[in-house]
């Protein structure tokens, strides 16, 4: 039996698979709220206790945080994970920890075209690809082409310095720097990041926040409210916040594509992108993606695809567990 997981700041997806020669066969899966558990081991124990299980021969977990020497301290949770300790606790023959975007990278390489939406057609060709995914945080990964296959490489580019492109984005940087000191792209391109953008625009004072909108934000998931109202054109503050978010998202995706020379394509994954698909498809994202001066034509030639499969990281972790 294989155990796979996608460990996020909001929820943890776990699944058991039977290892049958080729593609792993799903036995059962569950989504558990991450913040309800003090340790990752408690999440696994709950999942395994809730249904039948056989001997776990291998396990792989994609984790939102840097994995170094088989250990990870999660970025948005108070958890510490260790491959050897997990192997003893599960128990499992072998355990592998991957950065969550590394796991997602393995997953997207095997996705069917039906779960990918084209944001920019570009010119299809063999070559290095990249993956960028905004959710609770911002993850990035490289899919390096070695001439015969793609090798997935983890990185922590989401924590690199936010680079404003316009006067408005410079004001956003100043606003956030007063609150947090260092301002990474994750402070802007994530669920909390969208709320940060909204708060910044509200503080600008150009448009007032109506009581009904304040009540909805205070009574629900703020980022979901801002994106929902923005997509519906329900209030200028939300519309502008979503527009600014999409532009910065496209610009950083273009930055990543340039750094890796990702002529093979760009995948846009994570939980936010499918929910704001209409916004990403209206040209704001791709205009910022291609706005790279002398290399604009190169960026316009790169295919950009939106990942619609929410279980991509889980599927990638299951594939890595199968290889173990």
C-alpha positions as CSV (number, residue, x, y, z in Angstrom):
1,X,0.0,0.0,0.0
2,X,1.1,3.5,-0.8
3,X,0.4,6.6,1.3
4,X,0.4,10.0,-0.3
5,X,-0.3,13.5,1.0
6,X,-0.5,17.1,0.0
7,X,0.2,19.1,3.1
8,X,-1.1,22.7,2.9
9,X,-1.5,25.6,5.3
10,X,-5.3,25.3,5.1
11,X,-6.0,21.6,4.4
12,X,-4.1,18.3,4.2
13,X,-5.1,15.8,1.5
14,X,-4.2,12.2,2.2
15,X,-4.8,9.1,0.1
16,X,-4.1,5.4,0.2
17,X,-3.2,3.7,-3.1
18,X,-2.6,0.1,-4.2
19,X,0.7,-0.3,-5.9
20,X,-0.2,-2.1,-9.1
21,X,2.7,-2.3,-11.6
22,X,1.7,0.9,-13.5
23,X,-0.4,3.8,-12.2
24,X,-1.3,3.6,-8.5
25,X,-5.0,2.6,-7.9
26,X,-6.9,4.8,-5.4
27,X,-8.3,3.0,-2.3
28,X,-9.6,6.0,-0.3
29,X,-8.8,9.6,0.3
30,X,-9.8,12.5,2.7
31,X,-9.3,16.2,3.2
32,X,-8.5,17.2,6.8
33,X,-8.3,20.8,8.2
34,X,-4.6,21.3,8.9
35,X,-5.0,23.8,11.7
36,X,-7.1,21.4,13.7
37,X,-4.1,19.3,14.5
38,X,-1.0,20.0,16.6
39,X,1.3,17.7,14.6
40,X,1.3,16.2,11.1
41,X,1.6,12.7,12.7
42,X,-1.9,13.3,14.3
43,X,-3.4,14.0,10.9
44,X,-2.0,10.7,9.5
45,X,-3.2,8.8,12.6
46,X,-6.7,10.2,12.2
47,X,-6.8,9.3,8.5
48,X,-5.4,5.8,8.9
49,X,-7.9,5.1,11.8
50,X,-10.9,6.1,9.8
51,X,-10.9,3.2,7.3
52,X,-9.2,-0.1,6.3
53,X,-5.5,-0.1,5.6
54,X,-2.8,-2.5,4.7
55,X,0.9,-2.4,5.3
56,X,2.3,0.9,4.0
57,X,5.4,0.0,1.9
58,X,6.1,3.6,0.9
59,X,4.8,7.1,1.6
60,X,5.4,10.5,0.0
61,X,4.2,13.9,1.2
62,X,4.3,17.2,-0.5
63,X,4.8,19.9,2.1
64,X,4.3,23.7,2.0
65,X,7.9,24.6,3.1
66,X,11.5,24.0,2.3
67,X,12.7,20.3,2.6
68,X,16.3,20.0,3.6
69,X,18.0,16.7,4.6
70,X,14.6,15.0,4.9
71,X,13.2,17.5,7.3
72,X,10.8,20.4,6.9
73,X,9.5,23.1,9.2
74,X,6.2,24.2,7.5
75,X,5.9,27.8,6.4
76,X,2.3,28.4,7.4
77,X,1.9,25.8,10.1
78,X,3.7,25.1,13.4
79,X,4.7,21.6,12.3
80,X,8.1,19.9,12.0
81,X,8.3,16.9,9.8
82,X,11.1,14.3,9.6
83,X,11.3,11.4,7.1
84,X,12.8,8.9,9.6
85,X,10.4,9.8,12.4
86,X,7.4,9.5,10.1
87,X,8.7,6.1,8.7
88,X,8.7,4.8,12.3
89,X,5.4,6.3,13.3
90,X,3.3,5.2,10.3
91,X,5.0,2.7,10.0
92,X,6.3,2.7,6.4
93,X,9.1,1.0,4.6
94,X,10.2,4.3,3.0
95,X,9.1,7.9,3.4
96,X,10.0,10.9,1.2
97,X,9.2,14.5,1.9
98,X,9.0,16.9,-1.0
99,X,8.2,20.6,-1.3
100,X,4.5,20.8,-2.2
101,X,5.3,22.4,-5.6
102,X,7.8,19.7,-6.3
103,X,5.1,17.1,-5.7
104,X,2.7,19.2,-7.9
105,X,5.4,19.3,-10.6
106,X,5.4,15.5,-10.8
107,X,1.6,15.5,-10.9
108,X,1.2,18.1,-13.7
109,X,3.6,16.2,-16.0
110,X,1.1,13.4,-16.1
111,X,-2.1,15.4,-16.4
112,X,-4.5,15.0,-19.4
113,X,-5.1,18.0,-21.6
114,X,-8.7,18.0,-20.5
115,X,-7.7,19.4,-17.1
116,X,-5.5,22.2,-18.5
117,X,-6.9,25.5,-19.8
118,X,-4.8,27.6,-22.2
119,X,-4.1,31.1,-21.1
120,X,-1.5,31.6,-23.9
121,X,-1.1,29.2,-26.8
122,X,2.5,30.1,-27.5
123,X,4.7,27.7,-29.6
124,X,4.7,24.1,-28.3
125,X,8.2,22.7,-28.1
126,X,10.4,20.5,-25.9
127,X,12.2,22.4,-23.2
128,X,12.3,23.4,-19.5
129,X,9.0,24.3,-18.0
130,X,8.0,26.0,-14.7
131,X,5.1,25.9,-12.3
132,X,3.7,28.7,-10.2
133,X,0.9,28.3,-7.7
134,X,-0.9,30.7,-5.4
135,X,-3.0,29.4,-2.5
136,X,-2.5,29.8,1.2
137,X,1.1,30.8,0.2
138,X,2.9,31.1,-3.1
139,X,4.9,28.1,-4.5
140,X,7.2,27.8,-7.5
141,X,9.1,24.9,-9.1
142,X,11.3,24.2,-12.1
143,X,10.7,21.3,-14.5
144,X,14.1,21.0,-16.1
145,X,14.4,19.4,-19.5
146,X,17.5,17.2,-19.7
147,X,17.0,16.1,-23.3
148,X,14.9,13.1,-22.6
149,X,12.7,13.9,-19.6
150,X,11.7,16.6,-17.1
151,X,13.5,16.7,-13.8
152,X,11.4,18.4,-11.1
153,X,13.4,20.9,-8.9
154,X,12.0,22.5,-5.8
155,X,12.6,26.2,-5.0
156,X,11.3,28.8,-2.6
157,X,10.9,31.6,-5.2
158,X,7.7,32.7,-3.6
159,X,9.7,34.2,-0.7
160,X,11.9,36.3,-3.0
161,X,11.6,40.1,-2.8
162,X,8.4,41.6,-4.3
163,X,9.4,43.8,-7.3
164,X,6.8,46.5,-8.0
165,X,6.4,47.6,-11.7
166,X,4.2,50.7,-11.4
167,X,3.7,53.6,-9.1
168,X,0.7,51.9,-7.5
169,X,2.6,48.8,-6.9
170,X,5.4,50.9,-5.3
171,X,2.9,52.3,-2.9
172,X,1.7,48.8,-2.2
173,X,5.2,47.8,-1.3
174,X,5.6,50.8,1.1
175,X,2.2,49.9,2.7
176,X,3.2,46.3,3.3
177,X,6.8,47.1,4.4
178,X,5.5,49.2,7.3
179,X,3.6,46.1,8.5
180,X,6.0,43.2,7.9
181,X,9.4,44.6,7.0
182,X,10.4,42.2,4.3
183,X,7.8,41.9,1.5
184,X,7.9,38.8,-0.5
185,X,5.8,37.9,-3.5
186,X,3.9,35.6,-1.2
187,X,2.7,38.6,0.8
188,X,0.9,39.7,-2.4
189,X,0.3,36.5,-4.4
190,X,-1.7,34.3,-2.1
191,X,-5.1,34.2,-0.4
192,X,-3.9,36.5,2.4
193,X,-2.0,38.5,-0.3
194,X,-5.2,39.3,-2.1
195,X,-6.6,40.6,1.2
196,X,-3.4,42.7,1.6
197,X,-4.0,44.3,-1.8
198,X,-7.6,45.0,-0.9
199,X,-6.7,46.6,2.4
200,X,-4.1,48.7,0.7
201,X,-6.6,50.0,-1.9
202,X,-9.1,50.7,0.9
203,X,-6.5,52.7,2.8
204,X,-5.8,54.7,-0.3
205,X,-9.2,56.3,0.3
206,X,-10.3,56.8,-3.3
207,X,-13.3,54.6,-2.9
208,X,-15.1,54.0,0.4
209,X,-15.9,50.5,1.7
210,X,-19.7,50.0,2.0
211,X,-21.1,48.4,5.1
212,X,-22.4,45.3,3.3
213,X,-19.0,44.6,1.9
214,X,-17.3,45.1,5.3
215,X,-19.8,42.7,6.9
216,X,-19.2,40.0,4.3
217,X,-15.5,40.3,4.7
218,X,-15.6,40.2,8.5
219,X,-18.1,37.3,8.5
220,X,-16.5,35.0,5.9
221,X,-13.3,34.1,4.1
222,X,-12.0,37.6,3.2
223,X,-10.0,36.5,0.1
224,X,-13.0,34.5,-1.2
225,X,-15.3,37.5,-0.7
226,X,-12.9,39.9,-2.5
227,X,-12.5,37.5,-5.5
228,X,-16.2,36.7,-5.7
229,X,-17.3,40.3,-5.6
230,X,-14.5,41.4,-7.9
231,X,-15.4,38.8,-10.5
232,X,-19.0,39.9,-10.4
233,X,-18.1,43.5,-10.7
234,X,-19.9,44.1,-7.4
235,X,-17.7,46.8,-6.0
236,X,-14.8,48.9,-7.4
237,X,-12.4,48.1,-4.5
238,X,-12.7,44.3,-5.2
239,X,-12.5,44.8,-9.0
240,X,-9.3,46.8,-8.7
241,X,-7.8,44.4,-6.1
242,X,-8.4,41.4,-8.4
243,X,-7.0,43.3,-11.4
244,X,-3.9,44.2,-9.5
245,X,-3.5,40.7,-8.2
246,X,-3.8,39.2,-11.7
247,X,-1.3,41.6,-13.1
248,X,1.3,40.9,-10.4
249,X,0.6,37.1,-10.8
250,X,1.3,37.4,-14.6
251,X,4.5,39.5,-14.0
252,X,5.9,37.0,-11.5
253,X,5.1,34.0,-13.8
254,X,7.0,35.8,-16.5
255,X,9.9,36.4,-14.1
256,X,10.0,32.7,-13.3
257,X,9.9,31.8,-17.0
258,X,12.8,34.1,-17.8
259,X,15.0,32.8,-15.0
260,X,14.5,29.2,-16.1
261,X,14.3,30.0,-19.8
262,X,11.1,28.0,-19.7
263,X,10.4,27.7,-23.5
264,X,8.6,24.4,-22.8
265,X,5.8,26.2,-21.0
266,X,4.4,27.6,-17.8
267,X,1.8,25.9,-15.5
268,X,-0.3,28.0,-13.3
269,X,-1.6,25.9,-10.4
270,X,-2.8,26.2,-6.8
271,X,-6.2,26.8,-5.3
272,X,-6.8,30.4,-6.4
273,X,-6.2,30.3,-10.1
274,X,-9.2,28.0,-11.1
275,X,-11.5,30.2,-9.0
276,X,-10.5,33.4,-10.8
277,X,-10.2,31.7,-14.2
278,X,-12.3,34.4,-15.9
279,X,-10.0,37.1,-14.6
280,X,-6.9,35.2,-15.7
281,X,-8.4,34.8,-19.2
282,X,-9.2,38.4,-19.8
283,X,-5.7,39.4,-20.9
284,X,-4.5,41.1,-17.7
285,X,-2.3,38.1,-16.7
286,X,-0.8,37.5,-20.1
287,X,-0.1,41.2,-20.8
288,X,1.9,41.4,-17.6
289,X,3.5,38.0,-18.3
290,X,4.8,39.3,-21.7
291,X,5.7,42.8,-20.6
292,X,9.5,42.1,-20.5
293,X,10.9,44.8,-22.7
294,X,13.4,43.4,-25.3
295,X,12.3,39.8,-24.5
296,X,8.6,40.4,-24.9
297,X,8.5,38.3,-28.1
298,X,10.2,35.4,-26.3
299,X,7.6,35.5,-23.5
300,X,4.8,35.6,-26.0
301,X,6.0,32.4,-27.6
302,X,5.8,30.4,-24.3
303,X,2.7,28.3,-23.7
304,X,0.9,29.1,-20.5
305,X,-1.6,26.7,-19.1
306,X,-4.0,26.8,-16.1
307,X,-4.1,23.6,-14.0
308,X,-7.7,22.7,-13.2
309,X,-7.0,19.5,-11.4
310,X,-7.1,20.2,-7.6
311,X,-5.3,16.9,-6.7
312,X,-2.2,17.5,-8.9
313,X,0.2,17.5,-5.9
314,X,-1.5,14.5,-4.4
315,X,-1.2,12.6,-7.6
316,X,2.5,13.6,-7.9
317,X,3.2,12.4,-4.4
318,X,1.5,9.1,-5.2
319,X,3.7,8.7,-8.2
320,X,6.9,9.4,-6.3
321,X,5.7,6.9,-3.6
322,X,5.2,4.3,-6.3
323,X,8.8,4.8,-7.5
324,X,10.1,4.4,-4.0
